[in-house]
Amino acid sequence: MIDATSGRKILLLSLAAGFGLWAVAFVALYAMLSIGCAFGWDRGSLVLGLSLQRLQLLLLLGIFLALHVALVVGLSARQQRSDTATDRFLHSAARLAAIAALAASMFTYCGTVLLTTCNP
Amino acid sequence: MLAGATVIFLATSLALAGAFIPSIRPLLTPKRLILWGGLVVPSLGLTALVAGAFTLGERLLPRQGAETLRIEVVARQFAWEFRYPGTPVATRDVLHIPVGRDIDFAVTSEDVIHSFWIPRLGGKIDAIPGHKNIVRLRADAPGTYGGICAEYCGEGHAPMRFIVIAHAPEDYEAALTSEAAR
């Protein structure tokens, strides 16, 4: 069973969850972009005129955006179940940070959809 | 960039003036400062910068076009060699380029990792043994530019410099011919 102090510690960590997820998405997308370019996945088209490189990056981006949304939904549900004013404040701050991180991911990773992935 | 910096400077000065001028103070409520100073203005600025970076980044990709010139760059301890495809010319520590044309530099190394950099023309790129990295640069004005090795490569790193001579288009071929005659 989680006591109040441990619960508060986890709650404090959840403040960084949104942008932590953003950072993990950054590393994953950057790594897969480099791997795809090294293996020539950007050449040719696989489905609907999209290359394997574009598809795998879009899939990865989709997974991370879904995780962002799940985090926001999860924090919203927890906020409604908060007992004390402090918990409600922390949940609210964590939820808003998670929403900001979702917006940041959509903004910074839109290049995955738009830009040339590898040097021609 | 200057216009953007001026607008940001004036807006920040106005916000600061609010602390001292009573007639402005009522306009600068905490909510407005947070909304405009913390969200709207940074978002607009960042969007403009990202859009500019995306557009310029695409333009800098080394796509082969009729107008694009390619020059091979080979780095070694502690000198630079430049080869001009289609000609027998190779120059050492002196690079000739034409003005007003995109040039793709295919950069490699024969020993350790170096870095090819002409600060006034743009970004640097690593010279890696067994690998070719390409950087697209362009000189808009004739003249002489300095180039350096931007990655520590041994005890001769600091003086491992080169000179870039940007010629008017009509003088470029003559410069290469003159180098070939040496």
Chai-1 contact restraints between the chains, C-beta under 6 A:
chainA,res_idxA,chainB,res_idxB,connection_type,confidence,min_distance_angstrom,max_distance_angstrom,comment,restraint_id
A,T116,B,L61,contact,1.0,0.0,6.0,A-B,restraint_1
A,P120,B,L61,contact,1.0,0.0,6.0,A-B,restraint_2
A,P120,B,R63,contact,1.0,0.0,6.0,A-B,restraint_3
